């Protein structure tokens, strides 16, 4: 199965968050770091990693609300 790669800007747009939120979340282990190299100095997330992170964020928010 082919996966789409997302760079930081696209991840932010998909999650409706700022770039600073994304980098802060990665630093605090609340969001995964990019998991694939797409060039010498470029990394990206695969679609499945972003979907799992979204599901985890929703589950955490649901648990906190209860």
C-alpha positions as CSV (number, residue, x, y, z in Angstrom):
1,X,0.0,0.0,0.0
2,X,1.4,3.4,-0.9
3,X,1.5,6.0,1.8
4,X,1.4,9.7,1.4
5,X,4.3,11.7,3.1
6,X,3.5,14.8,5.1
7,X,6.1,17.5,5.9
8,X,5.6,19.8,8.9
9,X,3.5,22.4,7.1
10,X,1.1,19.8,5.8
11,X,0.9,18.1,9.3
12,X,0.0,21.4,10.8
13,X,-2.7,22.1,8.3
14,X,-4.2,18.6,8.7
15,X,-4.3,18.9,12.5
16,X,-5.2,22.6,12.5
17,X,-2.2,23.5,14.8
18,X,0.7,25.9,14.6
19,X,4.2,24.8,13.7
20,X,5.3,25.9,17.2
21,X,2.7,23.5,18.7
22,X,3.9,20.7,16.6
23,X,7.6,21.1,17.6
24,X,6.7,21.6,21.3
25,X,4.5,18.4,21.2
26,X,7.4,16.5,19.6
27,X,9.8,17.8,22.3
28,X,7.4,16.7,25.0
29,X,6.8,13.3,23.4
30,X,3.1,14.1,22.8
31,X,3.5,13.8,19.0
32,X,5.8,11.4,17.1
33,X,8.9,12.7,15.3
34,X,9.0,12.3,11.5
35,X,9.5,8.6,10.7
36,X,10.9,8.6,7.1
37,X,13.9,10.2,5.3
38,X,12.8,11.8,2.1
39,X,16.2,13.5,1.3
40,X,19.6,14.2,2.8
41,X,18.2,16.7,5.3
42,X,14.4,16.2,4.9
43,X,12.2,14.0,7.0
44,X,8.4,13.4,6.8
45,X,5.6,11.6,8.5
46,X,3.7,8.8,6.8
47,X,-0.1,8.9,6.8
48,X,-0.5,6.0,9.2
49,X,1.7,7.7,11.8
50,X,-0.4,10.9,11.7
51,X,-3.7,8.9,11.8
52,X,-2.5,7.0,14.9
53,X,-1.4,10.2,16.6
54,X,-4.7,11.8,15.8
55,X,-6.6,8.8,17.3
56,X,-4.4,9.0,20.4
57,X,-5.0,12.7,20.8
58,X,-8.8,12.1,20.5
59,X,-8.7,9.2,23.0
60,X,-6.7,11.3,25.5
61,X,-9.1,14.2,25.2
62,X,-12.1,11.9,25.7
63,X,-10.5,10.4,28.8
64,X,-9.8,13.8,30.3
65,X,-13.3,15.0,29.6
66,X,-14.8,12.1,31.6
